[in-house]
């Protein structure tokens, strides 16, 4: 682990920046206070909304924290496909007594405005999803004293992260819940995701910067495994989604361990980009027909998902979850960091004792 990253956290536990209201300031503060690295999610927020959450978080903790930013997205290759999908979803709107959203609400997620805020009011860590910024952006953040990371799902993407000048790379395995952080959404590569342990090894061979491992990690023994594979820290999302401070809807938290949901699946049904969720009615009925069109489909389905949550119907919600969701523990976030650290220590002690025999 680089010295800069070592100084940011006492334990190798990073809370994933889950967008959509999950990674709230209370969650990030609890994780950072416990010795991990808490994260805010700027995705789907305005620049001012992001700034207000940063101010709130600074009032809750004096420890380091991070902010995650979504990269701007290219134009949808086939806008007509979005119209076809909207026609298919037409029956959902009256069911939930709402209307479909406007798919043309914007593609850059306020990227430039958010960067301006983060340069004027620097935070300890900034990470990027769905691509990697230019070297000029990363250099500017470096001058501001900010440690930078970007997600990669392949060795080639990891090389791009290093070449752009990021301080570390987040290696995201296919097991991860929520959106895959691919730099380019290519339907021809559908289903070719790399498992986390294999990805860590490949990324370690490809780059010289520190690696943070992400994807399906729920237990301290798994943190030990990714550290042994060469990662400097582990990023956990689904594990923190179930915690008391998480902003996730109660139905979402309950679904993680509900035996009704037997598996997860990568789907474009809710957003137009591959994302791992618990298989529910909406995913089964619409996933096979959803186009590669992010964020168009995200904007289109947003009112449906919100209305389903308000109606108490998890079958219409985007129940993001990693493959290890059944291991979720409903604990305070700080206590979860302590439990994970204890499990990590116990695993290392057991392995050391076994090796000494």
C-alpha positions as YAML, in Angstrom:
chain: A
units: angstrom
residues:
- id: 1
  name: UNK
  ca: [0.00, 0.00, 0.00]
- id: 2
  name: UNK
  ca: [1.35, 3.42, -0.86]
- id: 3
  name: UNK
  ca: [2.21, 5.72, 2.03]
- id: 4
  name: UNK
  ca: [-0.52, 8.17, 1.05]
- id: 5
  name: UNK
  ca: [-3.20, 5.47, 1.13]
- id: 6
  name: UNK
  ca: [-1.82, 3.98, 4.33]
- id: 7
  name: UNK
  ca: [-2.26, 7.33, 6.05]
- id: 8
  name: UNK
  ca: [-5.96, 7.43, 5.12]
- id: 9
  name: UNK
  ca: [-7.23, 4.35, 6.95]
- id: 10
  name: UNK
  ca: [-6.30, 2.30, 9.99]
- id: 11
  name: UNK
  ca: [-7.90, -0.88, 8.66]
- id: 12
  name: UNK
  ca: [-7.89, -2.11, 5.03]
- id: 13
  name: UNK
  ca: [-11.66, -1.64, 4.75]
- id: 14
  name: UNK
  ca: [-13.21, 0.76, 2.24]
- id: 15
  name: UNK
  ca: [-16.97, 1.37, 2.15]
- id: 16
  name: UNK
  ca: [-18.15, 1.40, -1.46]
- id: 17
  name: UNK
  ca: [-19.76, 4.66, -2.65]
- id: 18
  name: UNK
  ca: [-23.22, 3.30, -3.43]
- id: 19
  name: UNK
  ca: [-25.28, 5.89, -5.33]
- id: 20
  name: UNK
  ca: [-29.02, 6.34, -5.09]
- id: 21
  name: UNK
  ca: [-29.18, 7.47, -1.48]
- id: 22
  name: UNK
  ca: [-27.36, 4.55, 0.17]
- id: 23
  name: UNK
  ca: [-23.94, 6.07, 0.93]
- id: 24
  name: UNK
  ca: [-25.18, 8.89, 3.16]
- id: 25
  name: UNK
  ca: [-22.93, 11.03, 5.41]
- id: 26
  name: UNK
  ca: [-23.92, 9.05, 8.53]
- id: 27
  name: UNK
  ca: [-22.69, 5.81, 6.95]
- id: 28
  name: UNK
  ca: [-19.42, 7.27, 5.67]
- id: 29
  name: UNK
  ca: [-18.73, 8.91, 9.02]
- id: 30
  name: UNK
  ca: [-19.35, 5.70, 10.98]
- id: 31
  name: UNK
  ca: [-16.95, 3.76, 8.75]
- id: 32
  name: UNK
  ca: [-14.21, 6.39, 8.89]
- id: 33
  name: UNK
  ca: [-14.58, 6.77, 12.68]
- id: 34
  name: UNK
  ca: [-14.10, 3.00, 13.03]
- id: 35
  name: UNK
  ca: [-10.83, 3.07, 11.09]
- id: 36
  name: UNK
  ca: [-12.03, 2.28, 7.58]
- id: 37
  name: UNK
  ca: [-12.51, 4.70, 4.70]
- id: 38
  name: UNK
  ca: [-16.07, 5.97, 4.30]
- id: 39
  name: UNK
  ca: [-17.32, 7.23, 0.96]
- id: 40
  name: UNK
  ca: [-20.03, 9.56, -0.30]
- id: 41
  name: UNK
  ca: [-21.63, 8.93, -3.70]
- id: 42
  name: UNK
  ca: [-21.96, 12.04, -5.87]
- id: 43
  name: UNK
  ca: [-23.72, 10.07, -8.60]
- id: 44
  name: UNK
  ca: [-27.25, 11.31, -9.45]
- id: 45
  name: UNK
  ca: [-26.77, 14.37, -7.23]
- id: 46
  name: UNK
  ca: [-26.28, 18.01, -8.20]
- id: 47
  name: UNK
  ca: [-22.94, 19.63, -7.47]
- id: 48
  name: UNK
  ca: [-24.55, 21.60, -4.65]
- id: 49
  name: UNK
  ca: [-26.19, 18.46, -3.28]
- id: 50
  name: UNK
  ca: [-22.77, 16.82, -3.20]
- id: 51
  name: UNK
  ca: [-21.25, 19.86, -1.49]
- id: 52
  name: UNK
  ca: [-23.94, 19.91, 1.19]
- id: 53
  name: UNK
  ca: [-23.29, 16.23, 1.98]
- id: 54
  name: UNK
  ca: [-19.55, 16.89, 2.20]
- id: 55
  name: UNK
  ca: [-20.19, 19.70, 4.68]
- id: 56
  name: UNK
  ca: [-22.46, 17.44, 6.70]
- id: 57
  name: UNK
  ca: [-19.90, 14.64, 6.72]
- id: 58
  name: UNK
  ca: [-17.13, 16.99, 7.84]
- id: 59
  name: UNK
  ca: [-19.33, 17.89, 10.79]
- id: 60
  name: UNK
  ca: [-19.59, 14.21, 11.73]
- id: 61
  name: UNK
  ca: [-15.96, 13.11, 11.50]
- id: 62
  name: UNK
  ca: [-12.46, 14.51, 11.39]
- id: 63
  name: UNK
  ca: [-11.12, 11.36, 9.75]
- id: 64
  name: UNK
  ca: [-10.42, 10.92, 6.05]
- id: 65
  name: UNK
  ca: [-13.25, 10.11, 3.65]
- id: 66
  name: UNK
  ca: [-13.85, 9.88, -0.08]
- id: 67
  name: UNK
  ca: [-16.27, 11.14, -2.73]
- id: 68
  name: UNK
  ca: [-17.12, 9.13, -5.85]
- id: 69
  name: UNK
  ca: [-17.88, 10.81, -9.19]
- id: 70
  name: UNK
  ca: [-19.45, 9.29, -12.31]
- id: 71
  name: UNK
  ca: [-17.72, 9.96, -15.63]
- id: 72
  name: UNK
  ca: [-19.75, 11.57, -18.46]
- id: 73
  name: UNK
  ca: [-21.26, 9.06, -20.87]
- id: 74
  name: UNK
  ca: [-21.18, 8.99, -24.69]
- id: 75
  name: UNK
  ca: [-24.28, 9.33, -26.81]
- id: 76
  name: UNK
  ca: [-26.54, 6.28, -26.97]
- id: 77
  name: UNK
  ca: [-25.72, 4.34, -30.15]
- id: 78
  name: UNK
  ca: [-29.39, 3.57, -30.88]
- id: 79
  name: UNK
  ca: [-31.83, 6.13, -29.40]
- id: 80
  name: UNK
  ca: [-34.72, 4.36, -31.13]
- id: 81
  name: UNK
  ca: [-34.11, 1.33, -28.90]
- id: 82
  name: UNK
  ca: [-34.90, 3.49, -25.87]
- id: 83
  name: UNK
  ca: [-38.27, 4.35, -27.39]
- id: 84
  name: UNK
  ca: [-39.00, 0.68, -27.96]
- id: 85
  name: UNK
  ca: [-38.13, -0.09, -24.34]
- id: 86
  name: UNK
  ca: [-40.32, 2.77, -23.14]
- id: 87
  name: UNK
  ca: [-43.21, 1.23, -25.07]
- id: 88
  name: UNK
  ca: [-42.59, -2.08, -23.33]
- id: 89
  name: UNK
  ca: [-42.57, -0.38, -19.93]
- id: 90
  name: UNK
  ca: [-45.82, 1.48, -20.63]
- id: 91
  name: UNK
  ca: [-47.85, -1.00, -18.57]
- id: 92
  name: UNK
  ca: [-45.71, -0.40, -15.48]
- id: 93
  name: UNK
  ca: [-46.58, 3.30, -15.22]
- id: 94
  name: UNK
  ca: [-50.34, 2.97, -14.50]
- id: 95
  name: UNK
  ca: [-49.65, -0.01, -12.23]
- id: 96
  name: UNK
  ca: [-47.58, 2.25, -9.96]
- id: 97
  name: UNK
  ca: [-49.72, 5.32, -10.63]
- id: 98
  name: UNK
  ca: [-46.84, 7.31, -12.10]
- id: 99
  name: UNK
  ca: [-45.29, 8.23, -15.46]
- id: 100
  name: UNK
  ca: [-42.12, 7.14, -17.16]
- id: 101
  name: UNK
  ca: [-39.17, 9.48, -16.78]
- id: 102
  name: UNK
  ca: [-37.54, 11.63, -19.45]
- id: 103
  name: UNK
  ca: [-34.66, 9.62, -20.95]
- id: 104
  name: UNK
  ca: [-32.97, 12.82, -22.20]
- id: 105
  name: UNK
  ca: [-32.24, 14.36, -18.80]
- id: 106
  name: UNK
  ca: [-28.50, 14.59, -19.43]
- id: 107
  name: UNK
  ca: [-25.42, 12.42, -19.82]
- id: 108
  name: UNK
  ca: [-22.67, 14.10, -17.81]
- id: 109
  name: UNK
  ca: [-24.14, 13.90, -14.26]
- id: 110
  name: UNK
  ca: [-22.88, 17.43, -13.58]
- id: 111
  name: UNK
  ca: [-19.28, 16.27, -13.94]
- id: 112
  name: UNK
  ca: [-17.59, 19.65, -14.53]
- id: 113
  name: UNK
  ca: [-19.51, 21.37, -11.75]
- id: 114
  name: UNK
  ca: [-18.64, 18.60, -9.30]
- id: 115
  name: UNK
  ca: [-14.95, 18.77, -10.21]
- id: 116
  name: UNK
  ca: [-15.03, 22.54, -9.64]
- id: 117
  name: UNK
  ca: [-16.42, 21.98, -6.13]
- id: 118
  name: UNK
  ca: [-13.85, 19.27, -5.36]
- id: 119
  name: UNK
  ca: [-10.99, 21.50, -6.52]
- id: 120
  name: UNK
  ca: [-12.25, 24.55, -4.61]
- id: 121
  name: UNK
  ca: [-13.00, 22.53, -1.48]
- id: 122
  name: UNK
  ca: [-10.61, 19.54, -1.61]
- id: 123
  name: UNK
  ca: [-11.51, 16.27, 0.08]
- id: 124
  name: UNK
  ca: [-9.00, 13.57, 1.08]
- id: 125
  name: UNK
  ca: [-10.01, 11.03, -1.59]
- id: 126
  name: UNK
  ca: [-11.89, 11.10, -4.91]
- id: 127
  name: UNK
  ca: [-12.72, 8.01, -6.97]
- id: 128
  name: UNK
  ca: [-14.21, 7.73, -10.46]
- id: 129
  name: UNK
  ca: [-16.63, 5.20, -11.96]
- id: 130
  name: UNK
  ca: [-17.50, 4.40, -15.61]
- id: 131
  name: UNK
  ca: [-14.14, 5.56, -16.92]
- id: 132
  name: UNK
  ca: [-11.04, 7.52, -16.02]
- id: 133
  name: UNK
  ca: [-10.50, 11.30, -16.12]
- id: 134
  name: UNK
  ca: [-7.85, 13.08, -18.15]
- id: 135
  name: UNK
  ca: [-4.37, 13.51, -16.72]
- id: 136
  name: UNK
  ca: [-5.05, 17.25, -16.35]
- id: 137
  name: UNK
  ca: [-7.95, 16.51, -13.99]
- id: 138
  name: UNK
  ca: [-6.00, 14.00, -11.94]
- id: 139
  name: UNK
  ca: [-2.97, 16.30, -11.76]
- id: 140
  name: UNK
  ca: [-5.18, 19.14, -10.54]
- id: 141
  name: UNK
  ca: [-6.62, 16.92, -7.80]
- id: 142
  name: UNK
  ca: [-3.09, 15.85, -6.86]
- id: 143
  name: UNK
  ca: [-2.05, 19.49, -6.49]
- id: 144
  name: UNK
  ca: [-5.09, 20.00, -4.27]
- id: 145
  name: UNK
  ca: [-3.84, 17.22, -2.00]
- id: 146
  name: UNK
  ca: [-6.46, 14.66, -3.02]
- id: 147
  name: UNK
  ca: [-5.71, 10.94, -3.39]
- id: 148
  name: UNK
  ca: [-7.37, 9.57, -6.55]
- id: 149
  name: UNK
  ca: [-8.67, 6.16, -7.65]
- id: 150
  name: UNK
  ca: [-10.67, 4.85, -10.59]
- id: 151
  name: UNK
  ca: [-12.50, 1.58, -11.13]
- id: 152
  name: UNK
  ca: [-11.25, -1.02, -13.61]
- id: 153
  name: UNK
  ca: [-12.81, -4.35, -14.58]
- id: 154
  name: UNK
  ca: [-9.98, -5.58, -16.84]
- id: 155
  name: UNK
  ca: [-6.17, -5.33, -16.93]
- id: 156
  name: UNK
  ca: [-6.40, -2.97, -19.93]
- id: 157
  name: UNK
  ca: [-8.69, -0.64, -18.00]
- id: 158
  name: UNK
  ca: [-6.27, -0.77, -15.06]
- id: 159
  name: UNK
  ca: [-3.45, 0.30, -17.38]
- id: 160
  name: UNK
  ca: [-5.57, 3.24, -18.53]
- id: 161
  name: UNK
  ca: [-6.10, 4.25, -14.90]
- id: 162
  name: UNK
  ca: [-2.37, 4.16, -14.21]
- id: 163
  name: UNK
  ca: [-1.45, 5.97, -17.42]
- id: 164
  name: UNK
  ca: [-3.89, 8.77, -16.64]
- id: 165
  name: UNK
  ca: [-2.09, 9.39, -13.35]
- id: 166
  name: UNK
  ca: [-4.43, 8.00, -10.68]
- id: 167
  name: UNK
  ca: [-2.84, 7.04, -7.36]
- id: 168
  name: UNK
  ca: [-4.57, 3.63, -7.15]
- id: 169
  name: UNK
  ca: [-6.97, 1.40, -9.05]
- id: 170
  name: UNK
  ca: [-10.13, -0.29, -7.81]
- id: 171
  name: UNK
  ca: [-10.21, -3.79, -9.33]
- id: 172
  name: UNK
  ca: [-13.91, -4.65, -9.52]
- id: 173
  name: UNK
  ca: [-14.73, -8.32, -9.99]
- id: 174
  name: UNK
  ca: [-17.85, -9.55, -11.72]
- id: 175
  name: UNK
  ca: [-19.25, -10.61, -8.31]
- id: 176
  name: UNK
  ca: [-19.85, -6.97, -7.34]
- id: 177
  name: UNK
  ca: [-23.32, -5.60, -6.70]
- id: 178
  name: UNK
  ca: [-24.62, -2.57, -8.54]
- id: 179
  name: UNK
  ca: [-23.07, -1.21, -11.71]
- id: 180
  name: UNK
  ca: [-19.99, -2.70, -13.27]
- id: 181
  name: UNK
  ca: [-17.51, 0.14, -13.66]
- id: 182
  name: UNK
  ca: [-16.51, -0.69, -17.22]
- id: 183
  name: UNK
  ca: [-14.91, 2.20, -19.08]
- id: 184
  name: UNK
  ca: [-16.96, 1.45, -22.19]
- id: 185
  name: UNK
  ca: [-20.28, -0.36, -22.31]
- id: 186
  name: UNK
  ca: [-19.80, -2.87, -25.09]
- id: 187
  name: UNK
  ca: [-22.67, -5.37, -25.53]
- id: 188
  name: UNK
  ca: [-20.30, -7.66, -27.44]
- id: 189
  name: UNK
  ca: [-18.38, -8.32, -24.21]
- id: 190
  name: UNK
  ca: [-21.55, -9.16, -22.26]
- id: 191
  name: UNK
  ca: [-20.96, -12.01, -19.83]
- id: 192
  name: UNK
  ca: [-17.16, -11.85, -20.04]
- id: 193
  name: UNK
  ca: [-16.56, -10.37, -16.58]
- id: 194
  name: UNK
  ca: [-13.55, -11.54, -14.58]
- id: 195
  name: UNK
  ca: [-13.79, -13.00, -11.07]
- id: 196
  name: UNK
  ca: [-12.14, -10.89, -8.38]
- id: 197
  name: UNK
  ca: [-9.21, -13.10, -7.33]
- id: 198
  name: UNK
  ca: [-8.20, -13.68, -10.93]
- id: 199
  name: UNK
  ca: [-8.63, -9.99, -11.71]
- id: 200
  name: UNK
  ca: [-6.41, -8.92, -8.81]
- id: 201
  name: UNK
  ca: [-3.57, -11.12, -10.07]
- id: 202
  name: UNK
  ca: [-3.94, -9.86, -13.63]
- id: 203
  name: UNK
  ca: [-4.12, -6.22, -12.56]
- id: 204
  name: UNK
  ca: [-1.10, -6.60, -10.28]
- id: 205
  name: UNK
  ca: [0.89, -7.84, -13.27]
- id: 206
  name: UNK
  ca: [-0.40, -4.98, -15.44]
- id: 207
  name: UNK
  ca: [0.20, -1.96, -13.17]
- id: 208
  name: UNK
  ca: [2.50, -0.74, -10.44]
- id: 209
  name: UNK
  ca: [0.02, 1.36, -8.47]
- id: 210
  name: UNK
  ca: [-1.83, 0.01, -5.40]
- id: 211
  name: UNK
  ca: [-4.93, -2.12, -5.98]
- id: 212
  name: UNK
  ca: [-8.16, -1.93, -3.98]
- id: 213
  name: UNK
  ca: [-10.23, -5.10, -4.43]
- id: 214
  name: UNK
  ca: [-14.01, -4.94, -4.87]
- id: 215
  name: UNK
  ca: [-16.64, -7.57, -5.60]
- id: 216
  name: UNK
  ca: [-18.65, -9.88, -3.35]
- id: 217
  name: UNK
  ca: [-16.54, -9.33, -0.21]
- id: 218
  name: UNK
  ca: [-18.64, -9.84, 2.94]
- id: 219
  name: UNK
  ca: [-16.35, -11.42, 5.57]
- id: 220
  name: UNK
  ca: [-12.95, -10.76, 7.07]
- id: 221
  name: UNK
  ca: [-11.63, -14.05, 5.69]
- id: 222
  name: UNK
  ca: [-12.36, -12.73, 2.18]
- id: 223
  name: UNK
  ca: [-10.47, -9.54, 2.98]
- id: 224
  name: UNK
  ca: [-7.54, -11.75, 4.00]
- id: 225
  name: UNK
  ca: [-7.81, -13.56, 0.66]
- id: 226
  name: UNK
  ca: [-7.70, -10.41, -1.48]
- id: 227
  name: UNK
  ca: [-4.82, -8.99, 0.57]
- id: 228
  name: UNK
  ca: [-2.93, -12.25, 0.09]
- id: 229
  name: UNK
  ca: [-3.63, -11.98, -3.64]
- id: 230
  name: UNK
  ca: [-1.90, -8.60, -3.73]
- id: 231
  name: UNK
  ca: [-4.59, -6.03, -2.98]
- id: 232
  name: UNK
  ca: [-3.81, -3.18, -0.58]
- id: 233
  name: UNK
  ca: [-7.36, -2.91, 0.76]
- id: 234
  name: UNK
  ca: [-10.86, -4.28, 0.22]
- id: 235
  name: UNK
  ca: [-13.90, -2.26, -0.86]
- id: 236
  name: UNK
  ca: [-17.25, -3.57, 0.40]
- id: 237
  name: UNK
  ca: [-20.65, -2.39, -0.79]
- id: 238
  name: UNK
  ca: [-23.39, -4.94, -0.12]
- id: 239
  name: UNK
  ca: [-21.93, -5.64, 3.33]
- id: 240
  name: UNK
  ca: [-22.50, -1.99, 4.31]
- id: 241
  name: UNK
  ca: [-25.84, -1.72, 2.51]
- id: 242
  name: UNK
  ca: [-27.49, -3.67, 5.35]
- id: 243
  name: UNK
  ca: [-26.01, -1.58, 8.17]
- id: 244
  name: UNK
  ca: [-28.06, 0.67, 10.42]
- id: 245
  name: UNK
  ca: [-26.66, 3.90, 8.97]
- id: 246
  name: UNK
  ca: [-27.14, 2.91, 5.34]
- id: 247
  name: UNK
  ca: [-29.68, 5.01, 3.45]
- id: 248
  name: UNK
  ca: [-31.02, 1.97, 1.59]
- id: 249
  name: UNK
  ca: [-34.77, 1.36, 1.70]
- id: 250
  name: UNK
  ca: [-35.83, -1.06, 4.44]
- id: 251
  name: UNK
  ca: [-37.27, -3.43, 1.82]
- id: 252
  name: UNK
  ca: [-33.90, -3.47, 0.05]
- id: 253
  name: UNK
  ca: [-32.07, -4.31, 3.28]
- id: 254
  name: UNK
  ca: [-34.53, -7.09, 4.10]
- id: 255
  name: UNK
  ca: [-34.31, -8.57, 0.60]
- id: 256
  name: UNK
  ca: [-30.58, -9.29, 0.98]
- id: 257
  name: UNK
  ca: [-31.27, -12.21, 3.32]
- id: 258
  name: UNK
  ca: [-34.86, -13.00, 2.28]
- id: 259
  name: UNK
  ca: [-34.97, -16.61, 0.98]
- id: 260
  name: UNK
  ca: [-37.42, -15.44, -1.70]
- id: 261
  name: UNK
  ca: [-34.45, -13.98, -3.58]
- id: 262
  name: UNK
  ca: [-32.27, -16.91, -4.45]
- id: 263
  name: UNK
  ca: [-29.76, -15.33, -6.82]
- id: 264
  name: UNK
  ca: [-28.38, -12.20, -8.42]
- id: 265
  name: UNK
  ca: [-27.97, -11.37, -12.09]
- id: 266
  name: UNK
  ca: [-26.28, -8.73, -14.21]
- id: 267
  name: UNK
  ca: [-29.02, -6.76, -15.92]
- id: 268
  name: UNK
  ca: [-29.67, -3.62, -17.96]
- id: 269
  name: UNK
  ca: [-33.34, -3.57, -16.94]
- id: 270
  name: UNK
  ca: [-33.12, -0.61, -14.56]
- id: 271
  name: UNK
  ca: [-30.41, 1.61, -16.03]
- id: 272
  name: UNK
  ca: [-29.28, 0.41, -19.47]
- id: 273
  name: UNK
  ca: [-25.85, -0.59, -18.12]
- id: 274
  name: UNK
  ca: [-24.85, -3.99, -16.68]
- id: 275
  name: UNK
  ca: [-25.53, -3.97, -12.94]
- id: 276
  name: UNK
  ca: [-25.90, -6.83, -10.48]
- id: 277
  name: UNK
  ca: [-29.22, -7.07, -8.64]
- id: 278
  name: UNK
  ca: [-31.41, -9.59, -6.87]
- id: 279
  name: UNK
  ca: [-33.66, -11.26, -9.42]
- id: 280
  name: UNK
  ca: [-37.21, -9.93, -9.00]
- id: 281
  name: UNK
  ca: [-40.25, -9.55, -11.26]
- id: 282
  name: UNK
  ca: [-39.10, -6.37, -12.99]
- id: 283
  name: UNK
  ca: [-35.69, -7.83, -13.81]
- id: 284
  name: UNK
  ca: [-37.18, -11.09, -15.14]
- id: 285
  name: UNK
  ca: [-39.80, -9.41, -17.29]
- id: 286
  name: UNK
  ca: [-37.78, -6.52, -18.72]
- id: 287
  name: UNK
  ca: [-34.11, -7.48, -18.44]
- id: 288
  name: UNK
  ca: [-34.02, -9.51, -21.68]
- id: 289
  name: UNK
  ca: [-35.26, -6.51, -23.68]
- id: 290
  name: UNK
  ca: [-33.40, -3.60, -22.07]
- id: 291
  name: UNK
  ca: [-31.08, -1.77, -24.49]
- id: 292
  name: UNK
  ca: [-27.50, -0.68, -23.93]
- id: 293
  name: UNK
  ca: [-28.48, 2.91, -23.18]
- id: 294
  name: UNK
  ca: [-27.14, 4.46, -19.99]
- id: 295
  name: UNK
  ca: [-28.17, 6.81, -18.47]
- id: 296
  name: UNK
  ca: [-31.27, 7.01, -20.72]
- id: 297
  name: UNK
  ca: [-32.85, 3.90, -19.22]
- id: 298
  name: UNK
  ca: [-31.91, 5.02, -15.71]
- id: 299
  name: UNK
  ca: [-33.84, 8.26, -16.23]
- id: 300
  name: UNK
  ca: [-36.70, 6.36, -17.87]
- id: 301
  name: UNK
  ca: [-37.23, 3.92, -14.99]
- id: 302
  name: UNK
  ca: [-36.42, 6.23, -12.07]
- id: 303
  name: UNK
  ca: [-40.07, 7.20, -11.37]
- id: 304
  name: UNK
  ca: [-41.12, 3.54, -11.54]
- id: 305
  name: UNK
  ca: [-38.51, 2.47, -9.03]
- id: 306
  name: UNK
  ca: [-39.36, 5.34, -6.69]
- id: 307
  name: UNK
  ca: [-43.09, 4.58, -6.92]
- id: 308
  name: UNK
  ca: [-42.50, 0.87, -6.29]
- id: 309
  name: UNK
  ca: [-40.55, 1.69, -3.14]
- id: 310
  name: UNK
  ca: [-43.27, 4.07, -1.96]
- id: 311
  name: UNK
  ca: [-45.87, 1.34, -2.58]
- id: 312
  name: UNK
  ca: [-43.84, -1.19, -0.58]
- id: 313
  name: UNK
  ca: [-43.28, -3.41, -3.62]
- id: 314
  name: UNK
  ca: [-39.71, -4.76, -3.84]
- id: 315
  name: UNK
  ca: [-40.64, -6.59, -7.07]
- id: 316
  name: UNK
  ca: [-40.44, -3.25, -8.88]
- id: 317
  name: UNK
  ca: [-37.30, -1.93, -7.17]
- id: 318
  name: UNK
  ca: [-33.67, -2.14, -8.24]
- id: 319
  name: UNK
  ca: [-32.38, -4.42, -5.49]
- id: 320
  name: UNK
  ca: [-28.65, -4.01, -6.11]
- id: 321
  name: UNK
  ca: [-26.64, -6.76, -4.44]
- id: 322
  name: UNK
  ca: [-23.36, -8.62, -4.82]
- id: 323
  name: UNK
  ca: [-23.10, -12.38, -5.02]
- id: 324
  name: UNK
  ca: [-22.41, -12.65, -1.28]
- id: 325
  name: UNK
  ca: [-25.64, -10.90, -0.27]
- id: 326
  name: UNK
  ca: [-26.89, -13.77, 1.91]
- id: 327
  name: UNK
  ca: [-23.96, -13.07, 4.28]
- id: 328
  name: UNK
  ca: [-25.19, -9.53, 5.03]
- id: 329
  name: UNK
  ca: [-25.26, -8.55, 8.70]
- id: 330
  name: UNK
  ca: [-27.57, -5.90, 10.13]
- id: 331
  name: UNK
  ca: [-25.12, -4.13, 12.41]
- id: 332
  name: UNK
  ca: [-24.07, -0.55, 13.05]
- id: 333
  name: UNK
  ca: [-21.47, 0.30, 10.40]
- id: 334
  name: UNK
  ca: [-18.71, 0.95, 12.91]
- id: 335
  name: UNK
  ca: [-19.33, -2.38, 14.58]
- id: 336
  name: UNK
  ca: [-19.20, -4.10, 11.19]
- id: 337
  name: UNK
  ca: [-15.75, -2.60, 10.58]
- id: 338
  name: UNK
  ca: [-14.66, -3.97, 13.96]
- id: 339
  name: UNK
  ca: [-16.10, -7.43, 13.20]
- id: 340
  name: UNK
  ca: [-14.48, -7.54, 9.76]
- id: 341
  name: UNK
  ca: [-11.13, -6.53, 11.24]
- id: 342
  name: UNK
  ca: [-11.39, -9.18, 13.95]
- id: 343
  name: UNK
  ca: [-12.24, -11.81, 11.34]
- id: 344
  name: UNK
  ca: [-9.29, -10.68, 9.23]
- id: 345
  name: UNK
  ca: [-6.95, -10.97, 12.21]
- id: 346
  name: UNK
  ca: [-8.34, -14.39, 13.16]
- id: 347
  name: UNK
  ca: [-7.89, -15.67, 9.62]
- id: 348
  name: UNK
  ca: [-4.31, -14.46, 9.44]
- id: 349
  name: UNK
  ca: [-3.54, -15.98, 12.86]
- id: 350
  name: UNK
  ca: [-5.03, -19.33, 11.82]
- id: 351
  name: UNK
  ca: [-3.08, -19.35, 8.57]
- id: 352
  name: UNK
  ca: [0.12, -18.42, 10.36]
- id: 353
  name: UNK
  ca: [-0.38, -21.16, 12.93]
- id: 354
  name: UNK
  ca: [-1.09, -23.69, 10.22]
- id: 355
  name: UNK
  ca: [2.04, -22.71, 8.35]
- id: 356
  name: UNK
  ca: [4.17, -23.07, 11.49]
- id: 357
  name: UNK
  ca: [3.28, -26.72, 11.99]
...
